[in-house]
Amino acid sequence: MEGSIILQDNVRVRFAPSPTGHLHIGGVRTALFNYLFARHYKGTFILRIEDTDRSRSTEEFIEAILDSMKWLGLDWDEGPFRKTDRIDIYRNYADKLIKEGKAYYCYCSPEELEARRKEAMAQGKSPRYDGRCKNLERVQGVEGSRGQERNAAVRFKMPQEGQTVVEDLIRGKIVFENNQLDDLIIMRSDGTPTYNFTVVVDDVDMKITHVIRGDDHLNNTPKQLHIYKALGYDIPLFAHLPMILGSDKTRLSKRHGATSVMAYKDMGYLPDALVNYLVKLGWSYGDQEIFSREELIKYFSFENVGKAAAVFNPEKLLWLNSQYIINTPAEKLAELVMPFLVKENIISEGQDLNKEWLSKAIKTLKERSKTLIELANSLRYYIAEEIEYDEKAKAKFLNEKSRGLLIELNDRLTSVTDFSTQELEKIFKEIIEKHNIKLGNLAQPVRVAMTGGTESPGIFEVLEIVGKEKTLRRLEKAIKVIG
C-alpha cells in the first residue's frame, strides 16, 4: 500500500476545518498528519476553511484556527481558501452535472420529505429519498405551502446497484452497498451548496492527491467517490484516521479536560510537546517517544498508523511537556515564560527583566517545572520584593534555634564582595563546622527565609540568583520574625 504512495508525484493534501468553534485536539491531529505527509514527500499542504455554515461560522473562529496553526508551527503552502468565496464555482459544477443527466432538480419541500421519512420508518423501510423528482423536467411555478413559487434543490443521482469499494490507506478495503446510498442534495433550494459536494469540487479544483481525515467522515466517502466519477476526475487516495477517545473510552470531549488547542497554550504547554504527543496518538516509530520536528517528517508513514482508536492521556502529555521544558534552552524559556509572569501577577505588564539573569534563574528550575505556568510561579521568589512564608515551614525552621545562625550568616554576607556559589558555599561550610552541625540545620532556615518554603534548588544557587541586596533584606526580615 505504501509503495503506491511513494510513487505518487506532486503530493497535495488539505486540512479543512469548520470555523464554528475553536480548533480542537482531533482536528489538530488531522492537520498534523496531513502536514507531515506533505512534508515527508516534499508535497503541498493546503488550508481550506469550511465556512458554508453561515449561521455558526465567525471571523473570530477563523482567526482562532489560523492562530492555532501558527502557534503549532503547521505552516501551510496554499490558502487559506474560503468556501464562501467559491459559490459560483460550485454552481457551475452543479449545472454541468444537470446538463449531463447526472443530477436533477427536486421540488419536494422539507415538510413533504419529513412526512415521507416518517411513513417509510413506520413501514420498516429505509428512510431514503424515493426519487420521485428524478425524471421530472425543470418546471416553473411549483407552489409552496403559501402559494409562492417554490425553488428547486439539486440532487445527485446515486447508483442503486452494485458496490462501492474504498481502498483505505489505513483500514484497507471497505465495501459499501450502493442500494444504501441516497440521492443526496448537492445544492439547496436557497442556492447554497452542501458539504459533500463542495468537498469534491474543492479537491478536484485544487488537485488533491490524498484525502487524510477522521473516520467520522468514512460514511461520506462512497457518496463523494461517485461525485468524483460523475465529474470525470481521478479519485484521490483516502486515509481515515481512528478517533481519539477519553480515558473512559468515550469520544474525547470537554469533560475529559481541555480540548481546544489554544487552551493548552494558555496552560503553559510548549507547541512542540503537543505536536509530538498528538502524532503519537495513533502513530508510532519503534519505542521512540520524543521526536524532533525533523524526525517526525522523516519517519512519518501510514504503515505505522494504527487502526484502533487512540486514548488521550493528559498525564502522558504533561510528562512529555516536562521533557520538552528540560530540553529547551533557558534563553528560549526566558522568552516563553514572560507572558505567564504577567498573567500570574509576578511582574507587571511592560516590566523588563534582565534576560541573562532570568535565564540563569530558569536553569535552576526547569527540571522541576512541568508547564510554563509552574515555571513562572517557581520564579516568584527570585523576582518578588517581598515573600510570604508557609506557616508550617516558618514554625519549624524560623525559631530561636536558628536565630543565632541566621544573624551570624547575615553578618558574614554583609562584607562579601564576591556573591558567588563558590564563596557562599565556603561561608556556609565555615559556620556549620564552627557549630558542629549538619548543612540542613543552616540551609533549611535560610531556604525558608529566601523562598518562603522548604523546597528549592540548591541553596547557594538560590542566594546567588536572589542577589546580595535581597538576600540581606530577607535574612533581616526572618530574624525580626523570630523576635
C-alpha positions in Angstrom: 0.0 0.0 0.0 2.8 2.4 1.0 4.6 1.8 -2.2 1.8 3.3 -4.3 2.2 6.5 -2.2 5.9 6.7 -2.7 5.4 6.6 -6.5 2.9 9.4 -6.3 4.3 12.6 -7.8 3.4 16.0 -6.5 1.6 15.1 -3.3 -1.1 17.6 -2.5 -3.1 17.3 0.7 -5.5 19.6 2.6 -6.8 20.4 6.0 -10.3 21.9 6.0 -11.6 22.9 9.5 -15.0 24.4 10.1 -14.9 27.8 11.8 -17.9 27.0 14.1 -15.7 26.8 17.2 -12.1 26.7 18.3 -9.6 24.2 16.8 -9.7 21.1 18.9 -7.4 18.2 19.5 -8.9 15.9 17.0 -8.8 18.5 14.3 -5.1 19.3 15.1 -4.1 15.7 14.8 -5.7 15.5 11.4 -3.9 18.7 10.4 -0.6 17.2 11.7 -0.9 14.0 9.7 -1.6 16.0 6.5 1.3 18.3 7.3 3.8 15.5 8.0 2.7 13.5 5.0 3.1 16.6 2.7 6.5 17.5 4.2 7.7 13.8 4.1 7.1 13.7 0.3 8.0 17.3 -0.3 4.4 18.0 -1.4 1.9 20.8 -0.8 -0.1 21.4 2.3 -3.3 23.4 1.6 -5.5 25.1 4.2 -9.2 25.5 3.5 -11.9 27.0 5.6 -15.3 25.2 5.5 -17.4 28.3 6.2 -20.6 27.4 4.4 -22.5 27.1 7.7 -23.1 30.9 7.8 -25.2 30.8 10.9 -22.3 29.4 13.0 -19.1 30.4 11.2 -17.5 33.5 12.5 -14.4 35.6 11.7 -13.3 35.2 15.4 -13.2 31.4 15.0 -11.4 31.7 11.6 -8.7 33.8 13.3 -8.5 31.4 16.2 -7.9 28.5 13.7 -5.1 30.4 12.0 -3.6 31.4 15.3 -3.6 27.8 16.5 -1.9 26.6 13.3 0.7 29.2 13.5 1.4 28.5 17.2 1.9 24.8 16.4 4.2 25.7 13.5 1.9 24.0 10.9 2.8 26.3 8.1 0.6 25.8 5.0 1.7 26.3 1.4 -1.6 27.5 -0.2 -4.6 29.2 1.3 -6.5 29.7 3.4 -9.3 29.3 0.9 -12.8 30.0 2.0 -15.8 28.2 0.6 -18.0 31.3 0.7 -15.6 32.8 -2.0 -16.2 29.9 -4.3 -20.1 29.7 -4.5 -20.1 30.4 -8.3 -17.6 27.6 -8.9 -19.9 25.1 -7.1 -23.0 26.3 -9.1 -21.1 25.8 -12.4 -20.2 22.3 -11.5 -23.8 21.5 -10.4 -25.1 22.9 -13.8 -22.6 20.6 -15.6 -24.0 17.6 -13.8 -27.6 18.6 -14.5 -26.8 19.1 -18.2 -25.2 15.6 -18.4 -28.2 14.0 -16.7 -26.2 13.1 -13.6 -28.1 15.4 -11.2 -31.7 16.7 -11.2 -34.0 19.3 -9.7 -36.0 18.3 -6.7 -39.1 20.3 -5.7 -40.0 18.4 -2.6 -40.5 20.6 0.4 -38.8 19.8 3.8 -42.3 19.1 5.2 -43.1 16.6 2.5 -39.7 14.9 2.9 -40.2 14.6 6.6 -43.7 13.1 6.2 -42.4 10.5 3.8 -39.4 9.7 6.0 -41.8 9.0 9.0 -44.0 6.9 6.7 -41.1 4.8 5.5 -39.9 4.2 9.0 -43.4 3.2 10.1 -43.4 0.6 7.4 -39.9 -0.7 8.4 -38.3 0.7 5.3 -35.1 2.8 4.9 -36.0 6.5 5.2 -34.3 7.4 1.9 -35.5 9.8 -0.7 -37.9 8.0 -3.0 -36.6 9.6 -6.2 -40.0 11.0 -7.3 -38.4 14.1 -8.9 -35.7 12.1 -10.7 -37.3 12.1 -14.1 -39.1 15.4 -14.0 -38.3 18.1 -16.5 -37.3 21.5 -15.0 -40.6 23.2 -14.2 -41.6 26.7 -13.2 -44.3 27.8 -10.9 -44.4 24.8 -8.5 -46.1 26.3 -5.5 -45.1 26.1 -1.9 -47.5 25.9 1.1 -48.1 29.6 1.0 -48.7 29.9 -2.7 -45.4 31.4 -3.8 -43.2 29.7 -6.4 -41.1 27.0 -4.8 -37.3 27.0 -5.5 -35.8 23.7 -6.5 -32.9 21.9 -4.8 -30.5 19.9 -6.9 -30.0 16.1 -6.2 -27.2 13.9 -7.4 -28.1 10.6 -9.0 -26.5 7.8 -7.0 -26.2 4.3 -8.5 -28.6 1.9 -6.9 -26.9 -1.4 -7.9 -23.6 -2.9 -7.1 -21.0 -1.9 -4.6 -18.6 1.0 -3.9 -15.1 -0.1 -2.8 -12.8 2.2 -0.8 -9.2 1.2 -0.7 -8.2 3.0 2.5 -4.5 3.5 3.3 -5.1 2.8 7.0 -8.1 0.5 7.1 -7.6 -1.5 3.9 -10.6 -2.5 1.7 -14.0 -1.2 2.8 -17.2 -2.1 0.8 -20.4 -0.1 0.7 -23.7 -1.4 -0.9 -24.9 1.1 -3.4 -28.6 0.4 -2.7 -28.0 2.1 0.7 -26.9 5.3 -0.9 -29.3 8.2 -1.1 -29.7 10.7 -3.9 -28.1 13.4 -1.9 -28.8 17.1 -2.3 -25.8 19.0 -3.7 -27.4 22.4 -4.0 -30.1 23.5 -1.5 -33.2 25.3 -2.7 -31.7 28.6 -1.5 -28.8 28.2 -3.9 -26.2 27.2 -1.4 -24.0 24.1 -1.9 -23.8 21.2 0.5 -20.7 19.8 2.2 -20.3 16.5 0.3 -20.5 18.4 -3.0 -18.2 21.3 -2.1 -15.5 19.0 -0.7 -15.3 17.1 -4.0 -15.3 20.3 -6.1 -12.6 21.8 -4.0 -10.5 18.6 -4.1 -10.8 18.5 -7.9 -10.0 22.2 -8.4 -7.0 22.0 -6.0 -5.7 18.7 -7.5 -5.8 16.9 -4.1 -4.0 13.6 -4.3 -4.6 12.2 -0.8 -7.6 12.8 1.5 -6.4 12.4 5.1 -9.2 12.9 7.6 -11.0 11.5 10.7 -13.0 8.3 10.4 -16.2 10.2 11.2 -16.1 11.1 7.5 -15.9 7.5 6.3 -19.6 7.2 5.5 -19.3 10.3 3.3 -16.6 8.6 1.2 -18.8 6.4 -1.1 -21.0 9.4 -1.9 -18.0 11.6 -2.7 -16.4 8.8 -4.9 -19.5 8.8 -7.2 -19.4 12.6 -7.5 -15.7 12.4 -8.5 -16.6 9.8 -11.1 -19.5 11.8 -12.4 -17.3 14.9 -12.8 -14.8 12.7 -14.7 -11.8 13.3 -12.5 -9.3 10.9 -10.9 -10.2 9.8 -7.4 -7.6 10.7 -4.7 -6.3 8.1 -2.2 -8.1 8.1 1.1 -6.8 7.6 4.7 -9.3 7.7 7.6 -7.8 8.3 11.0 -9.3 6.5 14.0 -10.9 8.8 16.5 -9.4 10.0 19.8 -11.1 8.7 23.0 -11.1 10.0 26.5 -9.8 7.9 29.4 -13.3 6.3 29.8 -13.1 5.1 26.2 -15.8 7.5 25.0 -15.3 10.2 22.4 -13.0 12.9 23.6 -14.9 15.9 24.9 -14.6 18.9 27.2 -15.4 16.7 30.3 -12.1 14.9 29.7 -10.2 18.2 30.1 -9.2 21.0 27.7 -9.8 20.0 24.1 -9.2 23.4 22.5 -5.6 23.8 21.2 -5.2 27.4 22.5 -6.3 26.2 25.9 -3.1 24.2 26.1 -1.1 27.3 25.1 -2.8 29.1 28.0 -2.0 26.3 30.4 1.7 26.6 29.6 2.3 23.8 27.2 5.0 24.0 24.5 3.8 23.7 20.9 6.4 21.0 20.0 5.4 18.9 23.0 1.7 19.0 21.9 2.7 18.2 18.3 4.8 15.3 19.5 2.1 13.9 21.7 -0.7 14.2 19.1 1.3 12.5 16.4 1.9 9.6 18.8 -1.9 9.3 19.3 -2.2 6.7 16.6 1.3 6.6 15.1 4.5 5.0 16.3 8.1 4.5 15.3 9.7 1.7 17.3 9.9 2.5 21.0 10.9 6.2 20.5 8.8 8.6 22.5 10.3 12.0 21.8 10.8 13.3 18.3 12.2 16.5 16.8 10.0 18.0 14.1 12.6 16.9 11.5 12.4 13.3 12.8 8.6 13.3 12.6 8.8 14.4 9.0 11.5 11.9 8.1 9.8 8.9 9.7 6.1 9.5 9.1 4.2 7.0 7.0 0.8 5.3 7.1 2.4 1.9 7.6 2.8 2.9 11.3 -0.6 4.4 11.8 -2.9 2.1 13.9 -6.5 1.2 13.1 -7.7 1.3 16.7 -9.0 4.4 18.4 -6.3 6.3 20.4 -6.9 7.2 24.1 -5.9 10.7 25.2 -3.8 10.6 28.4 -3.4 14.1 30.0 -0.7 12.7 32.4 1.4 11.5 29.5 1.1 14.8 27.7 2.1 16.6 30.9 5.2 14.3 31.3 6.1 14.9 27.7 5.8 18.7 28.2 8.1 18.5 31.2 10.7 16.7 29.0 10.5 19.5 26.4 10.9 22.1 29.0 14.0 20.3 30.3 15.5 20.1 26.8 14.6 23.7 25.8 17.5 26.2 26.2 16.9 28.5 29.3 17.3 31.6 27.0 14.3 30.4 24.9 12.3 29.6 28.0 13.0 33.1 29.3 11.1 34.5 26.3 8.3 32.0 26.6 7.7 32.5 30.3 7.4 36.3 30.2 3.6 36.3 29.4 3.0 33.9 32.2 4.9 36.0 34.7 2.5 38.8 33.8 -0.5 36.5 33.9 0.4 35.2 37.3 0.9 38.8 38.6 4.6 38.1 39.3 5.6 41.1 37.1 3.6 44.0 35.7 2.8 44.5 32.0 5.8 46.0 30.3 8.1 45.4 33.2 11.6 44.5 31.9 13.8 41.7 33.4 17.4 41.1 32.7 17.3 38.2 30.2 20.7 36.9 31.2 19.7 36.9 34.9 16.3 35.3 34.1 17.9 32.5 32.0 20.3 31.8 34.9 17.3 31.5 37.3 15.4 29.3 34.9 18.3 26.9 34.6 17.9 26.1 38.3 14.1 25.5 38.0 13.3 23.9 34.6 13.8 20.3 35.7 11.2 21.0 38.4 8.6 22.5 36.1 6.1 20.6 34.0 4.4 23.7 32.4 5.3 27.3 31.8 2.8 28.3 34.5 4.7 26.1 37.0 7.9 27.7 35.9 6.6 31.2 36.2 5.3 30.5 39.8 8.6 28.9 40.7 10.4 32.1 39.7 8.2 34.1 42.0 10.6 34.1 45.0 13.5 35.1 42.7 11.7 38.1 41.4 9.4 39.3 44.2 10.4 42.1 46.5 8.5 40.5 49.4 7.8 36.8 50.0 5.2 35.1 52.1 6.1 32.2 54.5 4.5 28.9 54.5 3.2 28.7 58.1 4.4 25.1 58.7 7.8 25.9 57.3 8.0 29.1 59.3 7.1 27.3 62.6 9.6 24.5 62.0 12.6 26.5 60.8 12.3 30.1 61.8 12.7 29.8 65.6 15.1 30.5 68.4 17.3 27.6 67.4 18.0 29.1 64.0 18.0 32.8 65.0 21.7 32.9 66.0 22.8 31.1 62.9 20.9 33.5 60.7 22.4 36.5 62.5 25.9 35.1 62.0 25.3 34.3 58.3 23.8 37.8 57.8 26.9 39.4 59.4 29.3 37.3 57.2 27.4 38.1 54.0 27.3 41.8 54.6 31.1 42.1 53.9 31.2 39.6 51.0 32.1 41.2 47.6 32.1 38.0 45.5 28.5 36.9 45.9 29.0 33.6 44.0 28.0 30.0 44.8 31.7 29.1 45.5 32.1 31.9 48.0 28.7 31.3 49.6 29.4 27.6 50.0 32.7 28.4 51.7 31.0 30.7 54.2 28.2 28.1 55.0 30.9 25.4 55.5 32.8 27.5 57.9 29.7 28.3 60.0 28.5 24.6 60.2 32.0 23.4 61.1 32.3 26.0 63.8 29.0 24.9 65.4 29.4 21.2 64.5 26.0 21.0 62.8 24.8 19.5 59.6 24.3 21.7 56.5 20.5 21.3 56.7 20.5 22.9 60.2 21.5 26.1 58.5 20.3 25.6 54.9 16.7 25.0 55.7 16.1 28.1 57.8 17.9 30.1 55.1 15.7 28.4 52.4 12.5 29.4 54.3 13.9 32.9 54.7 14.7 33.2 50.9 11.7 31.3 49.4 9.0 31.1 52.0 9.0 27.3 51.7 11.2 24.2 52.3 11.8 23.2 48.7 14.0 25.0 46.2 17.1 24.4 44.0 20.5 24.3 45.8 20.6 27.0 48.5 23.9 28.5 47.2 22.4 28.9 43.7 19.3 30.5 45.2 21.3 33.0 47.1 23.4 33.9 44.1 20.4 34.5 41.9 18.4 36.4 44.5 21.4 38.6 44.9 23.2 40.2 47.9 20.8 43.1 48.5 17.6 41.0 48.5 19.3 38.2 50.5 20.3 40.5 53.3 16.8 42.1 53.4 15.2 38.6 53.6 17.6 37.4 56.3 16.9 40.5 58.4 13.2 40.1 58.0 13.4 36.4 59.1 15.5 37.4 62.2 12.8 40.0 63.1 10.0 37.5 62.6 11.7 35.2 65.1 11.9 38.1 67.5 
